[in-house]
Amino acid sequence: MNRAKLYWLLQIVGWGGFAFVIIFLASLTGEIASVQVWAFIVLAATNLISSHFLRYIVKTYNWFKLSIPQLLFQSFLAIIALGFANVVAQILINIAFGTLNPEEDFKVLVILANLILAILVFALWFLVYFLVHFLDNYNSTLKYEAKINEIRLNHLKSQLNPHFIFNALNSVRALVDEDPIKAKSAITRISNMLRFSLMMDKKQTIEFGEELNTVRDYLELESIRFEERLKVVYHIEDEAYNYKIPPMMIQTIVENGIKHGVSNLVKGGVIEIKCREGLADDLYIQVKNSGHLTHPPSLKSSGEQGHGLSNTVQRLKLIYGDKASLRIFNSGNQFVITEIKIPKQKITFE
């Protein structure tokens, strides 16, 4: 339902309910004539028109952009004005329908009571109107932010696909002429990885096991290329399989470790993957690779370590906010560790 339809539905139901209540209360004091019923209905319709005119003023002069003190002050004046207008309207309607009782209706206490009641009714209308408006705007803002996050994530993932495909094809290129059998095995693994790459475009997070299977395929592929120069070690706790993580996350870190670590060493090196559950139900993923950082890499933009790390940091931020983290540091003089913390929580816009 759009805003206009919702507004008129609330207006009709609200002021219709107002008419029903005052008719019901009047009937409790004795028998009520049909002409009085119509007088109350016309009064409710007058209030509907008055509140709609006030809404026009609010929107025309953009009261929503006023400061809180200004908004409260102008709302207070408007409610008082509507209250007095309502009292005058009651008198005119009673005159028109012949239901006016001068001895009662013109008493100061009666007029004051009608004025206070009208002020309370319009104050309630004001409260409901502004509450609905702000809730609607807040909901629209949340949807907008979620859509922007989704667009940003899709953009980040689209950056990974060409990089990922290039690395996979580069790994098998040298094998085509030298070892056709190994090349066929490598092509099968590339097929698996490309299937995963297509699938990841549809999801913001995936099962940990799915990501790990692709990482294994990738490392098997790299093992064909590096042969004895690459050693792979896994230390995966069973609890890790209960988590969901952004696709291509571990894959990106492992690629980064091989490209900037292992491949630069004459004797090759080690890729070690550790995954464990922390005390606060966080998943800690560590990728340890042979190599050494001479300068801490920038995690805000692409640079020496490639844009894979900054890409991963941005995706973690968009999905988990401040509850996830990534850090990279030297472990002694021979190893570099990249550690990621993933919270165990539901993703709100998946």
C-alpha positions as CSV (number, residue, x, y, z in Angstrom):
1,M,0.0,0.0,0.0
2,N,1.4,3.4,-1.0
3,R,1.6,6.4,1.4
4,A,-1.4,8.2,0.0
5,K,-3.7,5.2,0.4
6,L,-2.4,4.5,3.9
7,Y,-3.0,8.1,4.9
8,W,-6.6,8.2,3.7
9,L,-7.3,4.8,5.3
10,L,-6.0,6.0,8.6
11,Q,-7.9,9.3,8.3
12,I,-11.2,7.7,7.5
13,V,-10.9,4.9,10.1
14,G,-9.6,7.4,12.8
15,W,-12.2,10.0,12.4
16,G,-14.9,7.4,11.8
17,G,-13.9,5.9,15.1
18,F,-14.1,9.3,16.7
19,A,-17.7,9.8,15.5
20,F,-18.6,6.3,16.7
21,V,-17.2,7.0,20.2
22,I,-19.0,10.3,20.7
23,I,-22.3,8.9,19.4
24,F,-21.9,5.9,21.8
25,L,-21.1,8.2,24.7
26,A,-24.1,10.4,23.9
27,S,-26.4,7.4,23.8
28,L,-25.4,6.5,27.3
29,T,-27.1,9.6,28.7
30,G,-30.4,8.8,27.1
31,E,-32.1,8.3,23.7
32,I,-30.3,10.1,20.9
33,A,-32.1,11.6,17.9
34,S,-31.0,10.9,14.4
35,V,-30.4,14.5,13.8
36,Q,-27.8,14.5,16.6
37,V,-26.2,11.5,15.0
38,W,-25.8,13.4,11.8
39,A,-24.4,16.4,13.7
40,F,-21.7,14.2,15.2
41,I,-20.9,12.7,11.8
42,V,-20.6,16.1,10.2
43,L,-18.3,17.2,13.1
44,A,-16.1,14.2,12.5
45,A,-16.0,15.0,8.8
46,T,-15.1,18.7,9.6
47,N,-12.2,17.4,11.8
48,L,-11.0,15.2,8.9
49,I,-11.0,18.2,6.6
50,S,-9.2,20.4,9.3
51,S,-6.5,17.8,9.9
52,H,-6.0,17.3,6.2
53,F,-5.6,21.1,5.7
54,L,-3.1,21.0,8.6
55,R,-1.2,18.2,6.8
56,Y,-1.1,20.4,3.7
57,I,0.5,23.2,5.7
58,V,3.0,20.8,7.3
59,K,4.1,19.4,3.9
60,T,4.0,22.8,2.0
61,Y,6.2,24.5,4.6
62,N,8.3,21.4,5.2
63,W,7.9,21.2,9.0
64,F,9.9,17.9,9.0
65,K,13.1,19.9,8.4
66,L,12.5,22.1,11.4
67,S,14.5,21.7,14.5
68,I,12.8,19.8,17.3
69,P,12.1,23.0,19.4
70,Q,10.6,24.7,16.4
71,L,8.6,21.7,15.4
72,L,7.1,21.4,18.9
73,F,6.3,25.1,19.2
74,Q,4.6,25.3,15.8
75,S,2.7,22.0,16.5
76,F,1.5,23.4,19.8
77,L,0.2,26.6,18.1
78,A,-1.5,24.5,15.4
79,I,-3.2,22.2,17.9
80,I,-4.5,25.2,19.9
81,A,-5.8,26.8,16.8
82,L,-7.5,23.6,15.7
83,G,-9.0,23.3,19.1
84,F,-10.6,26.7,19.0
85,A,-11.8,26.0,15.4
86,N,-13.3,22.8,16.6
87,V,-15.3,24.5,19.3
88,V,-16.6,27.1,16.8
89,A,-17.5,24.3,14.4
90,Q,-19.5,22.5,17.1
91,I,-21.6,25.6,17.7
92,L,-22.2,26.2,14.0
93,I,-23.1,22.6,13.4
94,N,-25.5,22.5,16.3
95,I,-27.1,25.7,15.0
96,A,-27.4,24.2,11.5
97,F,-29.0,21.0,12.8
98,G,-31.2,22.7,15.4
99,T,-29.5,20.9,18.3
100,L,-28.1,23.9,20.0
101,N,-28.9,24.4,23.7
102,P,-27.9,28.0,24.5
103,E,-28.3,27.5,28.3
104,E,-25.8,24.6,28.3
105,D,-23.6,24.9,25.2
106,F,-22.5,28.5,26.1
107,K,-21.5,27.8,29.6
108,V,-17.8,28.6,30.2
109,L,-17.1,25.1,31.7
110,V,-18.8,23.4,28.7
111,I,-16.8,25.4,26.2
112,L,-13.6,24.9,28.1
113,A,-14.3,21.1,28.3
114,N,-15.0,21.0,24.6
115,L,-11.8,23.0,23.9
116,I,-9.6,20.7,26.0
117,L,-11.1,17.6,24.4
118,A,-10.5,19.0,20.9
119,I,-6.9,19.8,21.8
120,L,-6.3,16.3,23.1
121,V,-7.9,14.7,20.0
122,F,-5.8,16.8,17.6
123,A,-2.7,16.3,19.7
124,L,-3.3,12.5,19.3
125,W,-3.7,13.0,15.6
126,F,-0.5,15.0,15.4
127,L,1.4,12.3,17.4
128,V,0.1,9.5,15.1
129,Y,0.8,11.4,11.9
130,F,4.4,12.3,12.8
131,L,5.0,8.8,14.2
132,V,3.8,7.1,11.0
133,H,5.9,9.6,8.9
134,F,9.1,9.1,10.8
135,L,8.6,5.3,11.0
136,D,8.0,5.2,7.2
137,N,11.1,7.3,6.5
138,Y,13.2,5.2,8.9
139,N,12.0,2.0,7.1
140,S,12.8,3.6,3.7
141,T,16.2,4.6,5.0
142,L,16.9,1.1,6.1
143,K,15.8,-0.4,2.8
144,Y,17.9,2.2,0.9
145,E,21.0,1.4,3.0
146,A,20.5,-2.4,2.6
147,K,20.1,-1.9,-1.2
148,I,23.3,0.3,-1.3
149,N,25.2,-2.4,0.7
150,E,23.9,-5.1,-1.7
151,I,25.1,-3.1,-4.7
152,R,28.5,-2.5,-3.1
153,L,28.9,-6.2,-2.3
154,N,28.0,-7.2,-5.8
155,H,30.5,-4.7,-7.1
156,L,33.2,-6.1,-4.8
157,K,32.4,-9.7,-5.8
158,S,32.5,-8.7,-9.5
159,Q,36.1,-7.5,-8.9
160,L,37.1,-10.9,-7.6
161,N,35.7,-12.9,-10.5
162,P,38.2,-11.8,-13.2
163,H,41.1,-12.0,-10.7
164,F,40.0,-15.5,-9.6
165,I,39.5,-16.8,-13.1
166,F,42.9,-15.4,-14.3
167,N,44.8,-17.1,-11.5
168,A,43.1,-20.4,-12.1
169,L,43.8,-20.4,-15.8
170,N,47.4,-19.2,-15.3
171,S,47.9,-22.2,-13.0
172,V,47.0,-24.8,-15.7
173,R,48.5,-23.0,-18.7
174,A,52.0,-24.5,-18.3
175,L,50.6,-28.0,-17.9
176,V,48.8,-28.3,-21.3
177,D,51.9,-29.2,-23.2
178,E,54.1,-30.7,-20.4
179,D,51.6,-33.1,-18.7
180,P,48.2,-33.5,-20.5
181,I,47.0,-35.9,-17.8
182,K,47.6,-33.4,-15.0
183,A,46.2,-30.7,-17.2
184,K,42.9,-32.6,-17.5
185,S,42.8,-33.0,-13.7
186,A,43.5,-29.3,-13.4
187,I,40.7,-28.4,-15.8
188,T,38.3,-30.5,-13.8
189,R,39.2,-28.5,-10.7
190,I,38.9,-25.2,-12.6
191,S,35.4,-26.3,-13.7
192,N,34.5,-26.9,-10.0
193,M,35.9,-23.5,-9.1
194,L,34.1,-21.7,-11.9
195,R,30.8,-23.3,-10.9
196,F,31.3,-22.1,-7.4
197,S,32.2,-18.6,-8.7
198,L,28.9,-18.4,-10.6
199,M,27.0,-19.6,-7.6
200,M,28.6,-17.1,-5.2
201,D,27.0,-14.2,-7.2
202,K,23.6,-15.2,-5.8
203,K,24.5,-15.2,-2.1
204,Q,26.1,-12.8,0.4
205,T,27.2,-15.7,2.6
206,I,27.7,-19.4,2.1
207,E,28.3,-22.5,4.2
208,F,31.9,-22.7,5.5
209,G,32.2,-26.2,4.0
210,E,31.4,-24.9,0.5
211,E,34.1,-22.3,0.7
212,L,36.7,-24.8,2.1
213,N,36.0,-27.3,-0.7
214,T,36.8,-24.6,-3.3
215,V,39.9,-23.6,-1.4
216,R,41.0,-27.3,-1.5
217,D,40.4,-27.4,-5.3
218,Y,42.5,-24.3,-5.7
219,L,45.4,-25.5,-3.6
220,E,45.4,-28.9,-5.4
221,L,45.6,-26.9,-8.6
222,E,48.5,-24.9,-7.3
223,S,50.2,-28.0,-6.0
224,I,50.3,-29.3,-9.6
225,R,52.0,-26.1,-10.6
226,F,54.4,-25.8,-7.7
227,E,54.9,-29.5,-7.2
228,E,57.2,-30.1,-4.1
229,R,57.6,-26.4,-3.6
230,L,54.2,-26.1,-2.0
231,K,53.1,-27.8,1.2
232,V,49.5,-27.4,2.4
233,V,48.3,-28.0,6.0
234,Y,44.8,-27.9,7.4
235,H,43.7,-27.6,11.0
236,I,39.9,-27.3,10.9
237,E,37.7,-27.7,14.0
238,D,34.3,-29.3,13.5
239,E,32.6,-26.2,14.9
240,A,33.7,-24.2,11.9
241,Y,31.2,-26.0,9.7
242,N,28.4,-24.3,11.7
243,Y,29.2,-20.9,10.3
244,K,28.5,-19.0,7.2
245,I,31.1,-16.7,5.6
246,P,31.3,-14.4,2.6
247,P,32.2,-16.4,-0.5
248,M,35.7,-16.2,-1.9
249,M,37.0,-14.9,1.4
250,I,39.4,-17.7,2.4
251,Q,40.2,-18.2,-1.3
252,T,41.3,-14.6,-1.7
253,I,43.5,-14.8,1.4
254,V,45.1,-18.0,0.2
255,E,45.7,-16.6,-3.3
256,N,47.3,-13.6,-1.7
257,G,49.6,-15.8,0.4
258,I,50.8,-17.7,-2.6
259,K,51.2,-14.8,-4.9
260,H,53.1,-12.5,-2.5
261,G,54.7,-15.2,-0.3
262,V,55.3,-18.7,-1.5
263,S,55.8,-17.9,-5.2
264,N,58.6,-15.4,-4.3
265,L,60.7,-18.1,-2.5
266,V,63.1,-20.3,-4.4
267,K,62.4,-23.3,-2.2
268,G,58.7,-22.5,-2.1
269,G,56.9,-22.7,1.3
270,V,53.8,-23.6,3.3
271,I,50.2,-22.6,3.3
272,E,48.5,-23.5,6.6
273,I,44.8,-23.0,7.2
274,K,43.5,-23.0,10.8
275,C,39.8,-22.5,11.7
276,R,38.5,-22.5,15.3
277,E,35.6,-21.2,17.3
278,G,36.3,-18.5,19.9
279,L,34.9,-18.1,23.4
280,A,32.3,-15.5,22.2
281,D,30.9,-17.7,19.4
282,D,33.2,-16.1,16.8
283,L,34.9,-18.0,14.0
284,Y,38.7,-17.3,13.8
285,I,40.2,-18.1,10.4
286,Q,44.0,-18.0,10.1
287,V,45.9,-18.4,6.9
288,K,49.6,-18.8,7.5
289,N,52.0,-18.6,4.5
290,S,55.8,-18.6,4.1
291,G,57.2,-15.1,3.5
292,H,57.8,-11.8,5.3
293,L,56.1,-8.4,5.4
294,T,58.6,-5.6,5.0
295,H,55.8,-3.0,5.3
296,P,52.3,-3.5,6.8
297,P,49.9,-3.6,3.8
298,S,47.2,-1.0,3.4
299,L,43.7,-2.6,4.0
300,K,41.9,0.5,2.6
301,S,43.1,0.5,-1.0
302,S,45.0,-1.7,-3.4
303,G,48.7,-1.8,-3.2
304,E,51.6,-4.2,-2.7
305,Q,49.4,-7.0,-1.5
306,G,46.8,-6.5,-4.3
307,H,43.3,-5.4,-3.8
308,G,42.2,-8.8,-2.4
309,L,42.8,-7.7,1.2
310,S,41.0,-4.4,0.9
311,N,38.2,-6.0,-0.9
312,T,37.8,-8.5,1.9
313,V,37.9,-5.8,4.6
314,Q,35.1,-3.9,2.7
315,R,32.9,-6.9,2.4
316,L,33.3,-7.8,6.1
317,K,32.4,-4.2,7.0
318,L,29.3,-4.1,4.8
319,I,28.0,-7.5,6.0
320,Y,29.0,-7.5,9.7
321,G,29.8,-3.9,10.6
322,D,32.3,-3.7,13.5
323,K,31.7,-7.3,14.6
324,A,34.1,-8.7,12.1
325,S,37.8,-7.9,11.6
326,L,40.9,-8.7,9.6
327,R,44.5,-8.3,10.5
328,I,47.8,-9.4,8.9
329,F,51.1,-9.6,10.7
330,N,54.5,-11.4,10.7
331,S,55.0,-14.5,12.7
332,G,58.8,-14.5,13.2
333,N,60.9,-13.9,10.2
334,Q,59.6,-16.7,8.0
335,F,55.8,-16.6,8.1
336,V,52.9,-14.1,7.6
337,I,49.6,-14.7,9.2
338,T,46.3,-13.3,8.0
339,E,43.5,-13.6,10.7
340,I,39.8,-13.0,10.1
341,K,37.2,-13.0,12.8
342,I,33.6,-13.8,11.7
343,P,30.6,-13.4,14.1
344,K,28.0,-16.1,14.3
345,Q,24.9,-14.2,13.4
346,K,22.0,-13.9,11.0
347,I,22.7,-11.7,7.9
348,T,19.9,-9.2,7.7
349,F,19.8,-8.6,3.9
350,E,20.9,-11.9,2.5
